[in-house]
């Protein structure tokens, strides 16, 4: 247990450190990767460059510190982060390294303001926070390994099929090389792929939502090729998967993970909304609802740039055609001449209310995923329509952020 003086110091300095959060965490990564370059085998380099990972780390650490006297209140957030840590093979021995360099970064950025008392208090607090993460993650590692079809660390999978779904998205069907059973998963969870492309010194991990329903002997991930632009480089892993991985090749993966999952076993209607490759977890959820809970009303709305960028469209249309309670709508930002869709432009509150009955909006469990601007627009539209936030669920592809305007 922390003594009252430590708690007082930590909580009093949280606002100061939060103000300098991006500078502290950016410096933290610089120091840690300089002293421990082997950790570059775990962390997403693109998220480092774009600043998303430093910001996510800062938010997580300061939220935990602000609640240091009642850590039980942030256990849901801890579990969400721990899911990704388990999928990335973050181990207990990594935590002292992180703590050491976080404290060094605080001292570097704050200078004389970071007194010995403050640094010692944060060192104690970090130890308590780290212990909470380690315990939660150890339970997750045990579950991943001991569940039926489960495994420890990474497992080798054969790419049995590779299917181009749109101009930028391809699906990869994966079966275990050892021919044994695979772990089931919850609709909405992801598989974490580990690759080391030719010419790269480090391995790279990436989370990809499973786009098929649980219960088969095959995993399917549907991956968007990130070509890059003036603001960001091309995706290392997505480019490798699209250009260099073919049927018969081997991919390594950790067991399915993630807490963005479909709530099953209720009679509540479901509203699914996706933008771009955000359709991958929604497709898994839709398959599951159609096959296991066909009595539930399901409205699925997908937004894409145009038909050429719209993956899995025939698959979704077939599900809607075969199940009378599944209602599918398509929105294209800029429809081409021969494109057929239900709406051209963006999903907003007015159009959403025109296709989803008010009775459904009042009771539905809502799930959405896609690019951050899309997610912010959907979040605002749901607020405008007074959808109860307790029934709204979403997932960021990458480090968590905020959808508040």
N, C-alpha and C positions, 0 to 999 in steps of 0.2 A: 504493500500500500504506500502511496505517496503521502508525505507529510503535508500539512496545511500550507506551510510556507512555499513549498514547491508548486503546489496547485495554484496558489495566489500569483506567483511570479509568471507561470506559464500562461494563465488566463489573461493576465494584465498585458503581456507582450504579444499575444496573438494578433491584435489589430495592427501593431507596428510591423510585425513580420509579414502579415498578409498584404500590407501596403507595398512591401518590397518583394512579394512572392515570386513573380516571374524572374526578377534578377537573381534571387537566391537560388531558385531551382535550376535556372540556366547555368549558374556557376557551379552548382552541385554536380550536374551531369559532366561539365568540363573536367572537374577535379576527379570524379569517380572513373570516367573512361580513360583519363590519362594514367591513373594508378592501377586500374583494373581493366585493361582493354579486352579481356576475355568476356566481360559482360556485354560487349557489343554483339555477342552471339545471341543475346536474348532480347534486347530492347529494339523497338521499331525506329530505325534511323530517320525515316520520313517524318514521323510524328515529332522527333526531336527538332528537326530543321524548321518545321512549321510552328513550333511553339506549343503544340497541343499537349504533349506529354508533360512538359514542365508545369503548365497551368493546371493540369489534372492532378499532378502530384502535390502542388501547393494547396489546392483546394482540399484534398484528402487529408493532408497532414494538419492543416489549420482547423478543419472541422473536428478532427479527433482531439486536437489540443484544446479547443474551446469547450469540449465535453469531457475533459480528462477526469472529472470527478463523477461522471455518470456515463461511462463508455458503453453501457448496455443500450443507450439510446441510438447509437450509430451502428449497431450490429448489422442491420440490413445493408448499409453502405459497405461495411467491412466484407460481408459475404459477396456482394457484387464484385468488388475489387479482387477478392480472394479467388473467385471463379477464374478470372483471367490469369492471376498468378499461378494457380495450379496448372492451367493449360499451357503456360509458358515454362513450366518446371522451375519456378522460383522456389528456392529451398531455404531452410532456417539459417544456413551459413551466409546467405546473402544479406541478411538484415543488419548485422554489425557493420558491414561495409557501407551500406546505405546510411546508417546512423552516423558513422564517423564523418563521412563526406558532407552530409547535410549540416552538421555542426560547424565544420570548416567553412562551408559556404556562408552560413549565417555570420560567422566572425568576419569573413572577407568583405561581405556587403555592408554590414552594420558598423564595422570598425570598433571604435572605443565604446559605442553604445551597447555592444554585446559584452557586458561585464561577466566576470567569472561566475557570479551568482546566477545570472540568466542562462549562461551556457550549461552550467551544472544542472539547473532545473530542467532545461530542455532535454539534456542527456537522460535524466531519470524518466521524464515523461515519455520520451521516445522508446525507452526500454519497455515500459508498460504497454504502449501501443503496439510495438513489435510483437510482444508476447501474445496479444490478442489475435493478431493476424496469423502468427505461426500456429496457434492452436486450431483456429478455424481451418486453415489450409491443410494441416495434418489430417484432420477428419475427412476433408475432401479427397486427399491423396488415397487414403485408405478405401474410401467408397469407390473411387474410380478403378482401383486395382482389384477389389474383391467382388464387385458386382458381376453378374453373369455376363460373360463375354468381355469383361474389362481387362485392362492391362496397366503396367507401370511405365512411366516415362513415354518414349515414342514406340510406335509399332509401324511395320512396313506394309504398305498397301499397293496393290497392282491397279493401274488405271485400265479398267476393262472396256470403258467407252469414253469417248470425248465427242461432245456434240456442240456445234455452234448454234446458239439460241438466238442471237441477234448480231448486229454489226460489232458489238463490243463485249458480249457476254457469251461464255462457253461453259457447258456443264462437264464435270468430271465424275465418273462413276467409279467408286473405289471398293475393292474387295481385299480382305487381308491375305497377304502372301502365304501365311501359314495354313490357310484353309479352315481355320477355327471360327467359332461364333464371334460376333461383334456385339459390343454393348449397345443396348437401346438408348434412346435419348428422348428428351421432351421437345415437342414442336416449338421451334424458336431458338433452340440451342445451336452452338457452332462447333465446328471441327477446327483444330489448330494444326496447320501444316508447317513442317520444318523443311527448308530447302537450303542448299548452298549452290547458287548458280555458278557456272564456270566463270572464272576470273574474279570471284568475290572471296575475300579473305575470311569473312564471317558467315555463320549460318543466319538465316532469317526465319522468324516465326510470323505467321499471319493467321488471324481468325477468319473463317468463312462459314456463314450460316449454312446449316444443312437444309437443302431445298426439297428433299423428299420426305415422305411420312416415315415415322419409326416403324419397326417391325419386320423389315426385310433383311436380307443378308448383305446389303450393299448400302454404302453411304453415297450421297450425291451432294456435291457443292457446285454452285453456279457462280462463276467468277467474272467480274468486270475487268477488262484490260484498261489499266490507268495509263493513258498515253502521255499525260503531263501537259503543261502549258507554261506561260510566262511566269506564273506564280509558284509552280511546283514541278519537280521532275517526274519522269515516268515511273510508274510503280515497278520496283525491282522484282517482287515476287509475282505479281499478276502478269507482267510481261514474260517472265520466265515460264509460267504455266501455259500461257497462250502460245508462245513461240517455240519452246524447247521441249515441252512434255507431250508425249504421244501415247496412244494406246499401247499397253504392254510395259510402259515405264513404271518405276517405283516412286511412290511418295511416302514420306514419314509423317505420322500424325500422333498427337496426344488424344486422350479420350474426350468425348463430347463434354462441353461445359456451357455455362451461361445461365443467368437467372431471368432472362426475358422469355418467359414461357407461357403457353396457353393455359388458361384456367379451365380445367375440364370438370365434368360432373355436375354442371348446373344447367338450368333451363334458360338462362339469360341469353338474349340475342348477342351477336358478335359483329363488330364493325372493324374491318381490316383496311388500312390505308398504307400505300407504299409509293415511293418515288424511285425511279431508276432501279438499281440493283437491290434496293431495299425490299424488293418483292421476294427475296429468297426465304426469309423466315416466314413470311406471310403464306407462301405457297405450301410450306410444310404444315402450317396451321390449318390452311384450307383443306388440304387432303385429309388431315386427321378429323376435322369437323364433319366433312362429307361422309367419311366411312364409319366413324365411331359414334357421332352424335348428330345423325341426319335430321332429328326433330328440331334442332336449333336454327333460328333464322340467322343467316349470314349475309352481310353486305360487304363486298370487296371492291375497293376503288383503287385503281393503279394509275399513276401519272408517269408519262415518259415524254421524251422530246418529240418522237414520231414513231411510226410503225417499224421502221428499220432498227430503232433502238429498243424496241419492246420485246423482251425475252419471255419465253414460256407462255405466249399469248394463246396459242391453240390448246395447250394443256388446261389453262384456266377456263377457257371458253367451253371445253368439253365437260369439265366438272360442273359448270353452271347449267349446261344443257341437260346433264344427267340427274341433277338434284334440284327439285323444285324450290327448296328453301335457300338455295345459294343464288345470290343476285350479284352480278358482276358488271362494273362500269369502268370505262377507260377514258382517261383525259390525256390529250396530246398538247404539248406546249405550242408546237407549230406543225399542224397536220399537213402532210404532203398531198398532192392532188388526188391520189388513189387511196389515201388512208381513210379508214372508217373508225370513228370513235364517238363517244357520247358527249364530249365537251372539248372545245378547243380553247386553250389558255391555261389558267391555273385553277387549282382547287381552292375555292374560298367558301366562306360560311353560307352565302346565298345559294350557290350551286349545290353544296353538300346537303342543305336542307331541302332542296328540290328533288333529290334522288333518294334520300334516306328518310323514311317516315318519322315524324316527331315521336311517335310511340317507341320506335327503335332507339332513337337518340337518347330518350329518357331512361332507358334500361340497359343499353348495350355495354358489354365489356369492349373497350376500344384499344386497338393495338396499331402502332404505326412506326415506320422506319424508312429512312432515306437520307439524302444529303441534308446537311444542317439547315440551309435556307428553306427547304421543303418542310422539314420538321417544325421549324419555328412558325411557318405559315399555318400548318395543320394545328399546332398547339393553340395559336391565336383563334383560329376558326372554331375549334371546339369550345374555347372559352366564351366566344361570342354567342355560341349556341347554348351556353350554360350547361355543358356536359359536366357532370360531377367528376372532379379530378381524381377521386379515389378509384374510379373505374377506367382511368386513362393510363396506358402502359406504352413505353417506347424504349428504343435502344439506339445508342450511337454506334456507328461503325468506327471504332477507334476510341481514344480516351474520352471519358465523359465530359460533357459541357453543360451549358445552360440554355434553355429555350425561352427564358424570360426576355421580353423586348427591352 
